[in-house]
Amino acid sequence: MNRIPVIIFLGVPGAGKGTQALRLSNEKGIPRISTGDMLRQAVQDDSPLGRMVQAIMKDGRLVDDETMLKLVQDRILRPDCRNGFILDGYPRNMQQAGQFERILQPHMDVRVVKIEVAEEDIVKRIAGRRTCPKCERIYNIYFHPPGKDELCDADQTPLFRRDDDLEDVVRRRIETYQRETRPLIDYYGSKQVLQLVNGSQNSNLVADQILRAVDLN
């Protein structure tokens, strides 16, 4: 059986993981699996899970590991993942990494990319972030604003700001990352599957470096 790539993006919230994961997905034709998007859909559906998730996200905390594993496991079994997939926002801690490895098939080849950005830039990046709910384009009112205030350039849809992009929530998310996610860097480094990418560069240069790092040609 052919080996299929499983690409994991790591980095402080606001490092550009979502933007680069979507770009790589579009270029290589493999799905980007965003646990954040799946959780926000649950909130929008107003299910019991969604109401629980909403309270957790507004407080800047992470959803429990068992819930995240179930979301991911169900998703990677879908037919569009048969040639590989990209994980954006998972795993976030060592517990999740161990759980995830147990559901991987032997022919799945894990490759990890950590996007590095100076922490002093992160809060401004996130606080200024706006997203188009229709086409998923991501803007920043400081660094990459839309042509018209709060409207998507592509389809003129009003942009939205996520509840978890508020500054006080962002700071708690960064603290959580430092405590829970950074150990993954050493873990994947020891397994020799980790590649470091400078996320402070022009986005095109970041994308080129990621392509070289994951070697999907």
C-alpha positions in Angstrom: 0.0 0.0 0.0 1.3 3.5 -0.9 2.3 5.6 2.1 0.1 8.7 2.5 1.3 12.0 4.1 -0.2 13.2 7.4 1.0 16.8 7.8 0.8 18.4 11.2 1.2 22.2 11.7 2.5 23.5 15.0 3.0 27.1 16.2 1.7 29.8 18.6 -1.8 30.9 17.8 -1.6 33.5 15.1 1.6 32.1 13.5 -0.1 31.5 10.2 -0.9 27.8 10.5 -4.5 28.2 9.1 -3.4 30.3 6.1 -0.5 28.1 5.1 -2.4 24.8 5.7 -5.2 26.0 3.4 -2.7 27.1 0.8 -1.0 23.7 0.9 -4.3 22.0 0.8 -5.4 23.9 -2.4 -2.0 23.3 -4.1 -1.7 19.6 -3.4 -5.4 18.6 -3.4 -5.5 17.0 0.0 -7.9 18.2 2.7 -7.1 20.6 5.5 -8.7 19.4 8.7 -9.2 22.2 11.1 -10.5 21.1 14.5 -11.3 24.8 15.2 -13.6 24.9 12.2 -15.3 21.7 13.3 -15.8 23.0 16.8 -17.2 26.3 15.5 -19.6 24.4 13.3 -20.8 22.6 16.4 -21.4 26.0 18.1 -23.3 27.2 15.1 -25.5 24.1 15.1 -26.4 24.8 18.8 -26.0 21.2 19.8 -25.2 20.2 23.4 -21.6 19.8 22.3 -21.7 23.2 20.6 -23.0 24.9 23.7 -20.3 23.3 25.8 -17.6 24.2 23.2 -18.8 27.8 23.1 -18.4 28.3 26.8 -14.9 26.8 26.7 -13.8 28.8 23.7 -15.0 32.1 25.2 -12.9 31.4 28.3 -9.8 30.7 26.2 -9.5 27.1 27.2 -9.1 24.0 25.1 -11.7 21.3 24.4 -11.1 18.0 26.2 -8.9 15.4 24.4 -11.6 12.7 24.0 -13.9 15.1 22.2 -11.1 16.2 19.9 -10.0 12.7 19.1 -13.5 11.6 18.1 -13.8 14.6 15.8 -10.5 13.8 14.1 -11.0 10.1 13.9 -14.4 10.5 12.2 -13.0 13.0 9.8 -9.9 11.1 8.6 -12.0 8.1 7.7 -13.7 10.0 5.0 -12.8 9.2 1.3 -11.2 12.5 0.6 -8.4 11.7 3.1 -7.3 8.6 1.2 -4.3 10.4 -0.4 -3.3 12.3 2.7 -4.5 15.1 4.9 -3.3 18.2 6.8 -4.1 18.7 10.5 -4.4 22.4 11.6 -4.7 22.7 15.3 -4.3 19.1 16.3 -2.6 17.6 18.3 -2.2 20.3 20.9 -0.5 18.4 23.7 1.3 15.2 24.5 -1.9 13.3 25.5 -3.5 14.1 22.1 -0.3 13.1 20.2 -0.3 9.7 21.9 -4.0 9.2 21.2 -3.6 10.3 17.6 -0.8 7.9 17.0 -2.9 5.0 18.1 -5.6 5.7 15.4 -3.1 6.1 12.6 -2.8 3.3 10.0 0.7 1.8 9.3 0.8 3.4 5.8 0.4 6.9 7.2 3.6 9.0 7.1 3.6 11.8 9.7 5.4 15.1 8.9 5.4 18.0 11.3 5.9 21.7 10.4 6.4 24.3 13.1 5.9 27.9 12.0 8.0 30.2 14.1 7.0 33.9 14.7 8.3 36.3 17.3 5.8 36.3 20.1 5.6 40.1 20.3 3.9 40.1 16.9 1.3 37.4 17.7 -1.2 39.4 19.7 -1.5 42.1 17.1 -1.8 39.5 14.4 -4.7 37.8 16.1 -6.5 40.8 17.4 -6.5 42.2 13.8 -7.6 39.0 12.1 -10.9 38.9 10.2 -12.3 36.0 8.2 -14.8 35.7 5.3 -17.4 33.1 6.3 -18.2 32.3 2.6 -14.8 31.7 1.0 -12.6 31.4 4.1 -10.2 34.1 3.0 -8.3 35.5 6.0 -7.4 39.2 6.4 -5.7 41.4 9.0 -6.8 45.0 9.5 -3.1 45.9 10.3 -1.1 43.9 7.9 -3.4 42.7 5.1 -6.7 44.7 5.2 -9.5 44.2 2.7 -10.1 46.9 0.1 -13.4 47.9 1.7 -13.7 48.1 5.4 -14.8 44.8 6.9 -15.9 43.3 3.5 -14.3 40.4 1.6 -12.5 41.5 -1.6 -13.7 38.4 -3.4 -17.4 38.3 -2.7 -18.2 41.4 -0.6 -19.3 39.2 2.3 -19.1 41.0 5.7 -16.0 39.7 7.6 -16.3 38.4 11.1 -14.1 38.4 14.2 -14.0 35.2 16.2 -14.8 35.4 19.9 -11.5 33.7 20.6 -9.6 36.5 18.8 -10.3 39.1 21.5 -7.1 40.3 23.1 -7.6 38.9 26.6 -8.6 35.6 25.2 -5.6 35.6 22.9 -3.2 36.1 25.8 -4.7 33.1 27.7 -4.4 31.0 24.5 -0.7 31.8 24.2 -0.2 30.9 27.9 -2.0 27.6 27.3 0.2 26.9 24.2 3.4 27.6 26.1 2.3 25.2 28.8 0.8 22.3 26.8 1.9 22.5 23.2 5.5 23.3 23.3 6.5 19.9 24.6 5.4 18.5 21.2 8.3 20.3 19.6 10.8 18.2 21.5 8.7 15.1 21.0 8.5 15.3 17.2 12.0 16.6 17.0 13.2 13.4 18.8 11.3 11.4 16.2 13.1 13.3 13.4 9.8 14.3 11.7 9.9 18.0 12.6 10.8 20.9 10.3 11.1 24.5 11.4 9.8 27.3 9.1 10.3 31.0 9.6 6.8 32.4 9.7 8.0 36.1 9.8 8.8 36.0 6.1 6.6 37.0 3.2 3.8 34.5 3.0 5.0 33.2 -0.4 8.4 32.5 1.0 6.8 30.7 4.0 4.7 28.6 1.6 7.8 27.7 -0.5 9.7 26.7 2.6 6.8 24.5 3.8 6.6 22.7 0.4 10.3 21.9 0.7 9.9 20.7 4.3 7.0 18.3 3.6 8.4 17.1 0.3 5.1 16.2 -1.4 6.4 16.3 -5.0 
